[in-house]
Amino acid sequence: MPDPIHIVTSLRGISGAESHSSTLSRLLQKHGADARLWSDRSSPYVKHYGGQAINAFAKQFPRGGTLVLVGTYLSLDPWLDHVKPSRLILVCINSDADMLYGMLSRLKRPGLPDVEMVYVSERLCDTMRIPGRVCPELMDLETFAPATEPAGSDKGPIRIGRLSRDDPSKHHAEDPSLYKLLAWEGLELAIMGGTCLDAAMGSTANISLLPAGALPAPDFLRSLDIFFYRTGEWQEPSGRVVMEALSCGLPVVAHVSGGYTDWIQHGKNGFLFQHQEEAHLHLRHLAEDSALRRAMGIEARASALKLAGASAAAEYFAWLLN
């Protein structure tokens, strides 16, 4: 039998790391690999993602095979010294260099092979300046698929939306004023993971603020015509939700600061902006041009198939299973 692949992360909420890890585990299993998903701690989300919590004292932890650590903030002791993996892979998913260097120092110990680095975007790899492989942002492209009625169909008020963790750091300070302006102009806004903006938004008509996870992400995305994304304090190293939006055939309007710029071709499958005025201009342009929305939506889906589809997955899995 092939050696197992143990994927370890913190299954503690609804975020990109959990989605990345659980999707990787499922797709590897479909690929015929013995992939097992672990959480470095107990939480209600472990069962939700189909993983198992590590319990060193009960001797429940990975053993042998390939150990894939997703995240640089994991709790590793005391079980790590007993795994004895044949390969050790660290997937860097955030842009905190100190955390990465700290994790690498913790992984230099007897009984562990040399660390093989993986990054979730080219930008993150360039920022950290430690050589490594850039992995595709793997998606279940059958689940994250366009609506039957594609973006750009004339079916009523144009709906702009985004999703993220319900955390102020995931939102930009200028977002509320942009949302209000667009709503006053007759557009609809739906922000899943946006209840933290309640105080700033007030009771503006045409704006819905939903808690994170209020709807399954594919269903929420298929209810939109345009996807908008930028963050505040949090510098997005990749932006899995952007790939989810592209997969669902949505044109994306996003700030230039994130690792998702690897995937967005300005003017083809979305727009990149630097300033508030540019964001407003691009959103209004898309809202007013159904043919452009439709064309960009088609390009968005095509780019997701190329970047996260079967060919990209097969190449990455061949390396993981080597």
C-alpha positions as CSV (number, residue, x, y, z in Angstrom):
1,M,0.0,0.0,0.0
2,P,1.2,3.6,-0.7
3,D,2.4,5.6,2.3
4,P,-0.2,7.8,3.9
5,I,-0.3,11.5,3.4
6,H,-1.1,13.2,6.7
7,I,-2.5,16.8,6.3
8,V,-2.3,18.7,9.6
9,T,-3.9,22.1,10.1
10,S,-6.1,23.9,12.7
11,L,-9.7,23.0,12.1
12,R,-11.2,25.8,14.2
13,G,-13.4,27.9,12.0
14,I,-14.5,28.8,8.5
15,S,-11.5,30.1,6.6
16,G,-9.1,29.5,3.8
17,A,-6.7,27.2,5.7
18,E,-9.5,24.8,6.7
19,S,-11.0,24.8,3.2
20,H,-7.6,24.4,1.5
21,S,-6.7,21.4,3.8
22,S,-10.1,19.6,3.6
23,T,-10.3,20.0,-0.2
24,L,-6.7,18.8,-0.6
25,S,-7.6,15.7,1.5
26,R,-10.7,14.9,-0.4
27,L,-9.2,15.4,-3.9
28,L,-6.2,13.2,-2.9
29,Q,-8.5,10.5,-1.8
30,K,-10.4,10.7,-5.2
31,H,-6.9,10.5,-6.8
32,G,-6.4,7.1,-5.0
33,A,-4.1,8.4,-2.2
34,D,-4.4,7.4,1.5
35,A,-4.9,11.0,2.6
36,R,-5.9,11.7,6.2
37,L,-6.9,15.1,7.6
38,W,-5.9,16.1,11.2
39,S,-6.4,19.1,13.4
40,D,-3.8,20.2,15.9
41,R,-6.5,20.9,18.4
42,S,-10.0,19.8,19.3
43,S,-12.9,22.0,18.1
44,P,-16.5,21.6,16.9
45,Y,-15.2,22.1,13.3
46,V,-13.1,18.9,13.3
47,K,-16.1,16.8,12.6
48,H,-17.5,19.4,10.2
49,Y,-14.5,19.0,8.0
50,G,-14.2,15.2,8.4
51,G,-10.9,15.3,10.2
52,Q,-9.5,13.9,13.5
53,A,-8.1,15.8,16.4
54,I,-4.6,15.0,17.4
55,N,-4.4,13.8,21.0
56,A,-0.8,13.0,21.9
57,F,-1.7,11.5,25.3
58,A,-4.2,9.1,23.7
59,K,-1.6,8.3,21.0
60,Q,-3.8,9.7,18.3
61,F,-1.5,11.4,15.8
62,P,0.1,10.9,12.4
63,R,2.6,8.2,11.9
64,G,5.1,7.8,9.1
65,G,4.3,8.7,5.5
66,T,4.3,12.3,4.2
67,L,3.5,14.9,6.8
68,V,1.9,18.1,5.3
69,L,1.6,21.0,7.7
70,V,-0.8,23.7,6.5
71,G,0.0,26.9,8.4
72,T,2.9,28.3,10.3
73,Y,1.0,28.7,13.6
74,L,0.3,25.1,14.5
75,S,0.7,23.4,17.9
76,L,3.3,20.7,17.3
77,D,4.5,19.4,20.6
78,P,4.7,16.7,22.0
79,W,3.5,14.5,19.2
80,L,5.8,15.7,16.4
81,D,8.8,13.7,17.7
82,H,6.9,10.5,17.3
83,V,5.7,10.8,13.7
84,K,8.9,9.9,11.9
85,P,7.7,10.9,8.5
86,S,9.6,10.1,5.3
87,R,8.8,13.6,3.9
88,L,8.0,16.9,5.6
89,I,6.1,19.6,3.7
90,L,5.2,23.0,5.1
91,V,2.5,24.9,3.3
92,C,2.9,28.6,4.0
93,I,-0.5,30.3,4.0
94,N,0.1,33.7,5.6
95,S,2.5,36.6,5.1
96,D,4.0,36.8,8.6
97,A,7.7,36.1,8.0
98,D,8.5,35.8,11.7
99,M,6.0,33.0,12.1
100,L,7.5,31.2,9.1
101,Y,11.0,31.5,10.4
102,G,9.9,30.4,13.8
103,M,8.1,27.4,12.4
104,L,11.2,26.4,10.4
105,S,13.4,26.6,13.4
106,R,11.0,24.3,15.3
107,L,11.1,21.8,12.5
108,K,14.9,21.4,12.6
109,R,15.1,18.5,15.0
110,P,16.4,14.9,15.0
111,G,14.0,12.4,13.3
112,L,12.6,14.9,10.8
113,P,13.6,15.2,7.2
114,D,14.4,18.5,5.6
115,V,11.4,20.8,5.1
116,E,10.0,21.1,1.6
117,M,8.3,24.5,1.2
118,V,5.1,25.2,-0.5
119,Y,3.3,28.6,-0.9
120,V,-0.2,29.4,-1.8
121,S,0.8,32.2,-4.3
122,E,3.7,33.5,-6.3
123,R,3.5,36.8,-4.4
124,L,3.9,35.0,-1.0
125,C,6.8,33.0,-2.3
126,D,8.6,36.2,-3.5
127,T,7.8,37.9,-0.2
128,M,9.3,35.2,2.0
129,R,12.4,34.7,-0.2
130,I,12.8,31.1,0.8
131,P,12.7,28.7,-2.3
132,G,9.7,26.6,-2.6
133,R,6.9,25.3,-4.8
134,V,3.7,27.3,-5.5
135,C,0.7,25.0,-5.2
136,P,-2.6,25.5,-7.1
137,E,-5.5,26.7,-5.1
138,L,-7.3,23.4,-5.5
139,M,-11.1,23.6,-5.9
140,D,-14.0,21.2,-6.1
141,L,-15.0,22.7,-9.5
142,E,-18.2,20.6,-9.7
143,T,-19.4,22.2,-6.4
144,F,-18.1,25.7,-7.2
145,A,-19.8,26.0,-10.6
146,P,-21.6,28.8,-12.3
147,A,-25.3,29.3,-11.8
148,T,-27.6,28.0,-14.6
149,E,-28.4,31.6,-15.3
150,P,-24.9,33.1,-15.7
151,A,-23.6,36.3,-14.3
152,G,-24.7,39.1,-16.5
153,S,-28.2,37.9,-17.1
154,D,-30.8,40.6,-16.9
155,K,-32.8,39.2,-14.0
156,G,-33.3,42.3,-11.8
157,P,-31.1,44.6,-9.7
158,I,-27.4,43.8,-10.0
159,R,-26.1,42.1,-6.9
160,I,-22.5,42.8,-5.7
161,G,-21.1,40.7,-2.9
162,R,-18.2,39.2,-1.0
163,L,-17.5,36.6,1.7
164,S,-14.9,36.2,4.3
165,R,-14.4,35.5,8.0
166,D,-16.6,37.8,10.1
167,D,-13.6,39.8,11.3
168,P,-13.0,43.5,11.0
169,S,-9.4,42.9,9.8
170,K,-10.8,41.1,6.7
171,H,-12.6,44.4,5.7
172,H,-11.1,47.7,4.5
173,A,-11.9,50.9,6.4
174,E,-13.3,52.4,3.2
175,D,-15.6,49.5,2.4
176,P,-18.7,50.8,4.2
177,S,-18.7,54.1,2.4
178,L,-18.3,52.3,-0.9
179,Y,-21.1,49.9,-0.2
180,K,-23.4,52.8,0.9
181,L,-22.7,54.8,-2.3
182,L,-23.4,51.7,-4.5
183,A,-26.6,51.0,-2.6
184,W,-27.8,54.7,-2.9
185,E,-27.2,54.2,-6.7
186,G,-29.7,51.3,-6.8
187,L,-27.3,48.3,-6.6
188,E,-27.7,45.5,-4.1
189,L,-24.9,44.5,-1.8
190,A,-24.6,41.2,0.1
191,I,-21.7,40.7,2.5
192,M,-21.4,37.3,4.0
193,G,-19.1,37.6,7.0
194,G,-20.1,41.2,7.4
195,T,-22.0,41.5,10.6
196,C,-18.9,43.0,12.1
197,L,-19.8,46.1,9.9
198,D,-23.2,46.6,11.6
199,A,-22.2,49.7,13.4
200,A,-20.5,51.3,10.4
201,M,-23.3,50.4,8.0
202,G,-26.4,51.3,10.0
203,S,-29.7,50.4,8.3
204,T,-28.9,51.3,4.7
205,A,-31.4,49.9,2.2
206,N,-30.2,47.4,-0.4
207,I,-27.4,46.1,1.9
208,S,-27.5,42.6,3.5
209,L,-24.9,41.8,6.2
210,L,-24.8,38.1,6.8
211,P,-22.8,36.1,9.3
212,A,-20.0,33.9,8.0
213,G,-21.4,30.5,6.9
214,A,-25.0,31.7,6.8
215,L,-25.2,30.0,3.4
216,P,-23.1,27.4,1.7
217,A,-20.4,29.4,-0.2
218,P,-21.3,28.0,-3.7
219,D,-25.0,29.0,-3.2
220,F,-24.1,32.4,-2.0
221,L,-21.7,33.1,-4.8
222,R,-24.3,31.9,-7.4
223,S,-26.7,34.5,-6.1
224,L,-24.2,37.3,-7.1
225,D,-23.5,39.1,-10.4
226,I,-20.1,40.6,-9.3
227,F,-17.6,39.7,-6.7
228,F,-15.7,42.4,-4.8
229,Y,-12.7,41.9,-2.5
230,R,-10.2,43.8,-0.5
231,T,-9.0,43.6,3.0
232,G,-7.7,46.0,5.7
233,E,-5.0,45.1,8.2
234,W,-5.0,41.5,6.9
235,Q,-2.7,41.2,3.9
236,E,-4.3,38.4,1.9
237,P,-1.5,35.9,0.9
238,S,-3.8,34.1,-1.5
239,G,-7.5,34.7,-1.2
240,R,-9.2,31.3,-1.7
241,V,-12.6,33.0,-1.9
242,V,-11.5,34.8,-5.0
243,M,-10.8,31.5,-6.7
244,E,-14.2,30.3,-5.5
245,A,-15.8,33.3,-7.1
246,L,-13.9,32.8,-10.4
247,S,-14.9,29.1,-10.3
248,C,-18.6,30.2,-10.1
249,G,-18.1,32.4,-13.2
250,L,-18.1,35.7,-11.5
251,P,-16.2,38.8,-12.7
252,V,-14.0,39.9,-9.8
253,V,-13.1,43.4,-8.8
254,A,-10.3,43.3,-6.2
255,H,-7.6,45.4,-4.7
256,V,-4.0,45.0,-6.0
257,S,-2.6,44.0,-2.6
258,G,-3.5,40.2,-2.5
259,G,-1.9,37.0,-3.7
260,Y,-5.0,36.5,-5.9
261,T,-3.4,38.9,-8.4
262,D,-1.8,35.7,-9.8
263,W,-5.2,34.8,-11.1
264,I,-6.9,38.0,-12.2
265,Q,-6.2,39.3,-15.7
266,H,-7.2,42.9,-15.6
267,G,-9.9,43.7,-18.1
268,K,-10.4,40.0,-19.0
269,N,-11.8,38.0,-16.0
270,G,-12.0,41.0,-13.6
271,F,-10.5,44.3,-12.6
272,L,-7.7,45.2,-10.2
273,F,-7.8,48.6,-8.5
274,Q,-5.7,50.7,-6.1
275,H,-8.0,53.4,-5.0
276,Q,-11.6,53.8,-3.9
277,E,-12.5,55.8,-7.0
278,E,-11.2,53.0,-9.3
279,A,-13.2,50.4,-7.3
280,H,-16.4,52.4,-7.8
281,L,-15.7,53.0,-11.5
282,H,-15.1,49.3,-12.2
283,L,-18.1,48.1,-10.2
284,R,-20.4,50.6,-12.0
285,H,-18.9,49.7,-15.3
286,L,-19.7,46.0,-14.8
287,A,-23.1,46.8,-13.3
288,E,-24.1,48.8,-16.4
289,D,-22.8,46.5,-19.0
290,S,-24.5,43.0,-19.1
291,A,-22.4,41.9,-22.1
292,L,-19.2,42.7,-20.3
293,R,-20.3,40.8,-17.2
294,R,-21.3,37.8,-19.2
295,A,-17.9,37.8,-21.1
296,M,-15.9,38.3,-18.0
297,G,-17.9,35.5,-16.2
298,I,-17.0,33.1,-19.0
299,E,-13.4,34.1,-18.8
300,A,-13.5,33.7,-15.0
301,R,-14.7,30.1,-15.1
302,A,-12.1,29.3,-17.8
303,S,-9.3,30.7,-15.8
304,A,-10.4,28.7,-12.7
305,L,-10.5,25.5,-14.8
306,K,-6.9,26.2,-16.0
307,L,-5.5,27.3,-12.7
308,A,-7.2,24.8,-10.3
309,G,-8.6,22.1,-12.6
310,A,-7.6,18.5,-13.3
311,S,-4.3,19.3,-15.0
312,A,-3.0,21.6,-12.3
313,A,-4.1,19.1,-9.6
314,A,-2.5,16.1,-11.3
315,E,0.9,17.8,-11.5
316,Y,0.7,18.8,-7.9
317,F,-0.4,15.4,-6.7
318,A,2.3,13.7,-8.7
319,W,4.8,15.7,-6.7
320,L,3.1,15.1,-3.4
321,L,3.0,11.3,-4.1
322,N,6.5,11.1,-5.4
